[in-house]
Amino acid sequence: MEQGQKRADQIAARLDGLIKAENDRRAAKGDQPLKYAEIAERINTRSGEKTISVDTVRNLHLGRGTGGRLPNPTVATLDALGLAFGIRDGAQYFLADTTEAVDRQLEAVHDLAALSSGDKAELVGLMTRAAALSPESVRLVVGLADRLRAIEAQHSTGQRNEAD
């Protein structure tokens, strides 16, 4: 396979993964799937000018351009595309051999976003306040949470502990 085609396929596959992940989250909330126009709008809004077109987003996602030409995005375009999904170094993400570190960060960000929109939204506030605590205090909070979880587990199974 030609190097240009390999690069276009890699960019397309990684962009597809980002779009699918966002669409899964949207579907869970009953929202509409992400559209190319929305991605382009995110990028253009962030940059304050028309940086990318809907057609370019579509071509990058499909791994081919108009007339069968391969897309040849600039580093700036890939960085902007990455930012649309919360990735600081988009060119690195789309072009690197591995994306494990970024994928883990994205998963953590999406887990946090899910917490803030669900019935456990208060956890985000708790985490924000706990971030300002000393390491000793953080250990106490974690210990308290572990103890409360154990007590709730005992109560849900109908067990009682003399220490309760």
PyMOL commands that set and color helices and strands:
alter all, ss='L'
color gray80, all
select helices_A, chain A and resi 3-29+36-47+54-62+66-68+75-83+90-95+100-117+122-130+135-156
alter helices_A, ss='H'
color red, helices_A
deselect
rebuild
show_as cartoon
